[in-house]
């Protein structure tokens, strides 16, 4: 188990930011957010980073707020 593994049921993550086709806005946001949502195949779906926080009263070893990578851009 990774030091930074946190099961989904113990964290609350923000929804991906919709940059509405503006790649520059995603670059300015350090890779957070989506230029487009969805795709016809999973391989075509853009992935992004979102901010997550460990739920209150959940003990963890590590930061309580962190960026999760590889989140698919789907609504």
Secondary structure, DSSP 8 states (H G I E B T S, - for coil): --TT---GGGEEE----B-TT-HHHHHHTTTBSBSS---SSGGGS-EEEEEEEE-TT---SS-SEEEEEEEE---
